[in-house]
Amino acid sequence: MANPVVYGPRFSTYVRSVLLALEEKSVDYEVQEVNILQGEHQTPEHLARHPFAKVPAFSHDGFELYEGSAILQYVDAAFPGPSLQPGDPKARARMHQVIGIIDSYAYPAFVSQIVIPRVVVPMMGGETDEAAVKAALPLAEKCVNALEKVIGGNKFMAGSALSLADLHLVPVYDYLSQTPEGQSLLANTPGLRRWWDGVKDRESVTKTRPQLG
Ligand SMILES: N[C@@H](CCC(=O)N[C@@H](CS)C(=O)NCC(=O)O)C(=O)O
């Protein structure tokens, strides 16, 4: 059986979540670089994999898939290894809630509106739009507070075991916490900080950590 292939750059948060799941399941995989900073996601070749011109795209044994959360669920179900989805209905719903919060609110606020203008734009020779970053702070703060409330006193986002919710959050949290805005937003979040201290040295996390800049 061929190894699964992940299409996208390792620095993409959504790509990294897929790699985290593959690492947690100890699956051998290949990464085919699609550099979004150089517009490679707009080529006909990539659009055939992902009509919305995003990364990641994924393929396994002739089965092609896009959308991060669908890929994560496939990886968990299709490969042996520890389950990354809780069996308990409440914990499973919590996992989906966290994924929904990230997809709908936290990725746009943390990554699109803070990390990209603060880190990626200057890296590419541009200037940070300070007003736009400032305008993102209320939504980012709401997301941080919501995630802090969800984790409460738990070890992981969906309760006592690592789940896809954690793998969704690791890449965006990692980037956000490297910005001055993130450091101040996360200053009073004991639950999230305890969570990060518990996950940051996992082999999957250190192995997939991208180098920006
Ligand atoms: N809904 C998509 C979102 C993926 C996404 O936003 N990927 C970003 C990189 S982290 C991307 O492709 N950005 C390129 C662009 O928007 O042009 C998913 O869940 O996979």
The ligand as a Tripos MOL2 file, in Angstrom:
@<TRIPOS>MOLECULE
LIG
   20    19     1     0     0
SMALL
NO_CHARGES

@<TRIPOS>ATOM
      1 N1        -10.8760   25.1040    5.0550 N.3       1 LIG1
      2 C1         -9.5060   24.7690    4.7240 C.3       1 LIG1
      3 C2         -8.6150   25.9360    5.1050 C.3       1 LIG1
      4 C3         -7.1650   25.6980    4.7200 C.3       1 LIG1
      5 C4         -6.3660   27.0050    4.7050 C.2       1 LIG1
      6 O1         -6.8800   28.0890    4.9980 O.2       1 LIG1
      7 N2         -5.0930   26.8730    4.3270 N.am      1 LIG1
      8 C5         -4.2630   28.0460    4.1640 C.3       1 LIG1
      9 C6         -2.8500   27.7670    4.6830 C.3       1 LIG1
     10 S1         -2.8060   27.4170    6.4240 S.3       1 LIG1
     11 C7         -4.1310   28.3470    2.6790 C.2       1 LIG1
     12 O2         -4.2380   27.4550    1.8570 O.2       1 LIG1
     13 N3         -3.8750   29.6200    2.3300 N.am      1 LIG1
     14 C8         -3.6560   30.0170    0.9890 C.3       1 LIG1
     15 C9         -4.6280   31.0460    0.5180 C.2       1 LIG1
     16 O3         -5.6160   31.3090    1.2270 O.co2     1 LIG1
     17 O4         -4.3980   31.6000   -0.5610 O.co2     1 LIG1
     18 C10        -9.0970   23.4850    5.4460 C.2       1 LIG1
     19 O5         -9.6850   23.1550    6.4820 O.co2     1 LIG1
     20 O6         -8.2150   22.7620    4.9570 O.co2     1 LIG1
@<TRIPOS>BOND
     1     1     2 1
     2     2     3 1
     3     2    18 1
     4     3     4 1
     5     4     5 1
     6     5     6 2
     7     5     7 1
     8     7     8 1
     9     8     9 1
    10     8    11 1
    11     9    10 1
    12    11    12 2
    13    11    13 1
    14    13    14 1
    15    14    15 1
    16    15    16 2
    17    15    17 1
    18    18    19 2
    19    18    20 1
@<TRIPOS>SUBSTRUCTURE
     1 LIG1         1 GROUP 0 **** ****
